[in-house]
């Protein structure tokens, strides 16, 4: 892999039940270089509905961020596929560099 990559970030919630499907696709089908999923402790989206985690209310609909990267040419097809799977505004991507060539 060169040091040029495309970073991709997907925003969803646990309640949407998309995490496993996305991770399976990225791992088994596309075999991208690196994937991490983060569970948020609080957040809100376009609807303005606040999702929070507290000891009194352990919500099962918390924000989830899935972040991954690979070569730009590989990410083109992944991004196009994800556009068909996600609502507009839930997919963010940008060019980045890794420390492989240092």
Secondary structure, DSSP 4 states (H G I P E B T S, - for coil): --SEEEEEEEEEEGGGT-HHHHHHIIIIII--SEEEEEE-SEEE-TT--EEEB-SS-B-S--EEEEEEEE-HHHHHHHHHHHHHHS-TTSEEEEEEE-STT-
